[in-house]
Amino acid sequence: MAYRALLRRYTKELSVNGNERFIKLFSTGSIKLEKEGRIKEEDKLKLHPENDVFAPSERPAEVTITVPVVEDIGAVSGVPDEHIKTRMVRIYQPPKNSMQSGTNNIHYWQIDFDTRERWENPLIGWTSTGDPLSNMKVDFTSKEAAILHCERMGWKYYVQKPNRVDPKPRSYGSNFAWNKRTRVSTK
């Protein structure tokens, strides 16, 4: 579409300079040449205004469609029914990382499925499972979004409350206080 707009814009200048052969080589189906070699595109645009790239488009206002019934999307997910109907989903907030990142990466919610039977390979010792949902973890921005997703997929779920530990005040700063007798001199 962009090359047609460029051709429309610059073909008048090309036809004035006497390059009619050049125009005929690069003409498109929407551009008609007259006998003089000039371009007659105004008539084409008047008949079909949707072909004009630079015309302001008048779009209808966006309308949201609301469905009154919660749809069960889990039927089209491709996972067998025995893995979906009998499973329990845990909605939780992951714990704080023990490294120095602090509370930066705990402001989201996750879902995961309960564990199923695993077996061990006798030759190598690897564990295996036939469960396609065992390693699936999905992140959500809020608890309500995770609950809505589970309801749409038709999964049974429970919400695990996050463990909140109130930080205890640290006493390291009191080692450097000038007005207390607990300050230890280095001399």
Beta strands, then each sheet from edge to edge (+ up, - down):
strand 1: 88-92
strand 2: 109-113
strand 3: 119-120
strand 4: 127-128
strand 5: 138-140
strand 6: 156-159
sheet 1: 5+ 2- 1+ 6+
sheet 2: 3+ 4-
end
